Amino acid sequence: MLAYKSLTIFVEFLEAMIDSRRLTIVTMLGVIAFISKGWLPTPIDKMFVVVQALTFALASLMISGCGATYASAVNGALLSLMRMGFFPFSLIFSVIYGLLIDSSFHIFKVKIGDYVKTVKLTGSLTLSTAITSLASMYVTTLVGLMPMMPSLYLAITVIGVLNGVVAGCLTSLIWNRYLHHIKG
C-alpha cells in the first residue's frame, strides 16, 4: 500500500513537472524567497520569513505535493552559494521547510476544489514555520554555528510565528482572489 502511494505521488510529480509554465513560476518563487532574505545577516534573516513563507505556500498550491519543496530547494541552493559557512544547513533547513509546508497542506486538506481554507492554511503555515524555526536554531547552536542567546531565539521564534500567520492570511487572500484558477 505504501509503495503504491509513493508511486502515485511520484507519477503526480512527473505530471506536474510537464507543465513548464508552472515549473517556471515555482522556480521564480524560490528565487523571490532567496532575494527576500538572502541579503539579511544571520540570525536576523530568521525573523523575516513572511515572503519566504508566502512564496513557498503559493508554490505548494500551484504544484500539489512538491511545489514548496521544489521552491525551497531553489532557495536553499542559492542561499548555500551565498553563505558557504552555513552549508549544508541552509539547504537542509530550507528543504525541510518546503517538505513541512507540502505535507501539512496535504494533511490538513488546505485546498478545497479551487479555493483554500484560510484558517487551515494559516495554521499549517504557522506550524511549519515554528517547527523549522525551532529545529534550525537548536541544530545551529548545538553544532556551534550560532551562540546560545535565549532572548534572541525567543524573539526569533515569536516574530517568525507571527510571520507565518501573516503569510498564511496573505497566501489565502492572493490564492482565493487571483490565482484559484491555476490547477495544482
C-alpha positions as CSV (number, residue, x, y, z in Angstrom):
1,M,0.0,0.0,0.0
2,L,2.8,2.4,0.9
3,A,4.7,1.5,-2.3
4,Y,1.5,2.2,-4.3
5,K,1.0,5.6,-2.6
6,S,4.7,6.5,-3.2
7,L,4.4,5.6,-6.9
8,T,1.2,7.6,-7.2
9,I,2.9,10.7,-5.7
10,F,5.9,10.2,-8.0
11,V,3.6,10.0,-11.1
12,E,1.7,13.1,-10.0
13,F,5.1,14.8,-9.5
14,L,6.1,13.9,-13.1
15,E,2.7,15.1,-14.5
16,A,3.1,18.4,-12.6
17,M,6.7,18.8,-14.0
18,I,5.4,18.5,-17.6
19,D,3.7,21.9,-17.2
20,S,6.7,24.1,-17.8
21,R,4.9,27.3,-17.1
22,R,4.0,26.3,-13.5
23,L,7.5,24.9,-13.0
24,T,9.0,28.3,-14.2
25,I,6.7,30.2,-11.8
26,V,7.6,27.9,-8.9
27,T,11.3,28.4,-9.7
28,M,10.8,32.1,-9.7
29,L,9.0,31.9,-6.3
30,G,12.1,30.1,-5.0
31,V,14.3,32.9,-6.3
32,I,12.0,35.6,-4.8
33,A,12.3,33.8,-1.4
34,F,16.1,33.9,-1.8
35,I,16.1,37.6,-2.7
36,S,13.8,38.5,0.2
37,K,16.2,37.1,2.9
38,G,19.5,36.3,1.2
39,W,20.9,39.7,2.0
40,L,19.9,39.9,5.6
41,P,22.5,38.8,8.2
42,T,22.0,35.7,10.2
43,P,20.2,35.4,12.6
44,I,18.1,38.4,11.7
45,D,17.0,36.7,8.5
46,K,15.2,34.1,10.6
47,M,12.8,36.7,11.8
48,F,11.7,38.0,8.4
49,V,10.3,34.9,6.7
50,V,6.9,36.3,5.6
51,V,7.9,36.5,1.9
52,Q,9.6,33.1,2.0
53,A,6.5,31.5,3.6
54,L,4.2,33.2,1.2
55,T,6.2,32.1,-1.9
56,F,6.6,28.5,-0.7
57,A,2.8,28.3,0.1
58,L,1.9,29.6,-3.3
59,A,4.3,27.1,-4.9
60,S,2.7,24.3,-2.9
61,L,-0.7,25.3,-4.1
62,M,0.5,25.6,-7.7
63,I,2.2,22.1,-7.8
64,S,0.4,19.9,-5.2
65,G,2.6,17.7,-3.2
66,C,6.0,19.1,-4.2
67,G,5.8,22.8,-5.1
68,A,7.0,24.2,-1.8
69,T,9.8,21.5,-1.7
70,Y,11.0,22.5,-5.2
71,A,10.9,26.2,-4.5
72,S,12.6,25.7,-1.2
73,A,15.4,23.6,-2.9
74,V,16.0,26.5,-5.3
75,N,16.1,28.9,-2.4
76,G,18.3,26.7,-0.3
77,A,20.8,26.1,-3.2
78,L,21.1,29.9,-3.7
79,L,21.5,30.6,0.0
80,S,24.2,27.9,0.2
81,L,26.1,29.6,-2.6
82,M,25.9,32.9,-0.9
83,R,26.6,31.7,2.7
84,M,29.2,28.9,2.3
85,G,29.9,29.0,6.0
86,F,26.4,27.7,6.7
87,F,26.4,24.9,4.1
88,P,24.7,22.4,4.2
89,F,22.4,23.8,6.9
90,S,20.9,26.5,4.6
91,L,19.9,23.9,2.1
92,I,18.8,21.2,4.5
93,F,16.5,23.5,6.6
94,S,15.1,25.2,3.5
95,V,14.1,21.9,2.0
96,I,12.7,20.7,5.4
97,Y,10.6,23.9,5.5
98,G,9.3,23.1,2.0
99,L,8.6,19.5,2.9
100,L,6.7,20.5,6.0
101,I,4.6,23.0,4.1
102,D,3.8,20.5,1.4
103,S,2.9,17.7,3.8
104,S,1.0,19.9,6.2
105,F,-1.1,21.3,3.3
106,H,-1.9,17.7,2.4
107,I,-2.6,16.5,6.0
108,F,-4.8,19.5,6.8
109,K,-6.5,19.4,3.4
110,V,-5.9,23.1,2.9
111,K,-7.2,23.2,-0.7
112,I,-10.8,22.5,-1.3
113,G,-11.6,22.5,-5.0
114,D,-10.0,25.6,-6.5
115,Y,-10.0,27.6,-3.2
116,V,-8.2,27.3,0.1
117,K,-9.4,27.5,3.6
118,T,-7.8,30.5,5.3
119,V,-7.8,29.0,8.9
120,K,-6.3,25.7,7.8
121,L,-3.7,27.3,5.5
122,T,-2.7,29.8,8.2
123,G,-2.4,27.1,10.8
124,S,-0.5,24.8,8.6
125,L,2.0,27.5,7.5
126,T,2.4,28.7,11.1
127,L,3.1,25.2,12.4
128,S,5.6,24.6,9.6
129,T,7.3,27.9,10.3
130,A,7.5,27.2,14.1
131,I,8.9,23.7,13.6
132,T,11.5,24.8,11.2
133,S,12.5,27.7,13.3
134,L,13.0,25.7,16.5
135,A,14.8,22.9,14.7
136,S,17.2,25.2,12.9
137,M,18.0,27.2,16.0
138,Y,18.6,24.0,18.0
139,V,20.9,22.4,15.5
140,T,22.9,25.5,14.7
141,T,23.5,26.2,18.4
142,L,24.3,22.5,19.0
143,V,27.0,22.4,16.4
144,G,28.4,25.8,17.4
145,L,27.5,27.9,14.4
146,M,25.4,30.2,16.5
147,P,26.0,31.4,20.1
148,M,23.4,30.5,22.7
149,M,21.3,33.6,23.3
150,P,17.8,32.6,24.7
151,S,16.3,36.1,24.5
152,L,17.2,36.4,20.8
153,Y,15.9,33.0,20.0
154,L,12.6,33.7,21.8
155,A,12.3,36.9,19.7
156,I,13.1,35.0,16.5
157,T,10.5,32.3,17.3
158,V,7.7,34.7,18.2
159,I,8.3,37.0,15.3
160,G,8.8,34.0,12.9
161,V,5.5,32.5,14.1
162,L,3.8,35.9,13.5
163,N,5.3,36.0,10.1
164,G,3.8,32.5,9.4
165,V,0.3,33.9,10.4
166,V,0.6,36.9,8.2
167,A,1.9,34.8,5.3
168,G,-1.0,32.4,5.7
169,C,-3.5,35.1,5.6
170,L,-1.9,36.8,2.6
171,T,-1.5,33.5,0.7
172,S,-5.2,32.7,1.2
173,L,-6.2,36.2,0.0
174,I,-3.9,36.0,-3.0
175,W,-4.9,32.5,-4.0
176,N,-8.6,32.8,-3.5
177,R,-8.9,36.2,-5.2
178,Y,-6.4,36.0,-8.0
179,L,-4.8,32.6,-8.6
180,H,-7.5,30.0,-7.8
181,H,-7.9,29.1,-11.5
182,I,-4.4,27.6,-11.5
183,K,-4.7,23.8,-11.3
184,G,-2.4,22.3,-8.7
